[in-house]
Structures are given as C-alpha cells and as structure tokens.
C-alpha cells in the first residue's frame, strides 16, 4: 500500500527521524540509529483537536498500562512516553509543521518486523491477545497491527484503552 505522504521526504528538522509509514491519525517517523519511532498525530479535516486528543490519550494510556504489566510489556515495543516534536519539514526543506499536532506525539522502541493487522492472526491467537489485554483495561485491539511468527503474535502496536468514535 502506498500512502500520500510516502514520497514527500518528511523528516524532523535537525534529527535523524524520517518518515516510515502512517495510519488513520498519525505519521510514524523512525530514527534507525536510536532504534526509536515517534508517532505524531496529524491535523485532520474530519475531526477537531479535542477528538484527536481523546484518541491520543486512549492510545498512550494503553501503552502506559501495558508497559507496567509484565505479561503485556513483552508484547509491545518499549514505551518511552509523550514527547515534543521539532519542526517537520518536507524533502524540499519546507516547514509543514502546521499539518501536525506537535503536542500529540509519543515515542516507542522501533521493532524491525512486517506488521500485519490482527485479523490476519489465527482466531485462537487474536482471541488470546484480546482477552489478555482486555483483562488489563485495554479494550480496543480490533485494528491493531501485530508481528506474527509461526502463527504467534510476538509484538503488537496501534491499540487503545477504548475505541473513540468519530462524531460528525
């Protein structure tokens, strides 16, 4: 799948963080040398800052819970928490920071893996993960992405405490 921003050469000014991929709410930047990613929520035409903040709070809250539970922490990238974002520039050096919510960003460990949607995991495995995370208050895993090794989920990203429904 090709994303709109993939060819823009997006990066954080003055750092080694460069565009990696994107999702519904955020763009992922990676610094392979530090083995870290930063997910930065972008400005969306179909939702206001309050909605984006609610999604961010549910996602970072889920990471905080999972990182403190030994049975979950092994299944997620190391979580480093909310972080600031330097200016975002495109390949031509133009400042495009206004496309992002600079205060809605967090950092995790970079995991080298081909992530797939949890729906691609065997039903028994996705059910195991759903139950395990649910016992700890993390209820939104339906569109999480996972790293599968021989049918077993070894890492999971893009999960939240609750699903935040977009209000029109």
Secondary structure, DSSP 8 states (H G I E B T S, - for coil): ---TTGGGT-EETTSS-EEEEE-SSEEEEEETTTTEEEEEEE--TTS-HHHHHHHHHHHHHHHHHHHH-HHHHTTS--EEEE-----EE-TT--B-GGGEEEEEEEEEE---S--EEGGGS-HHHHHHHHHHHHTTT--B-TT-EEEEETTEEEEEES-BSS------
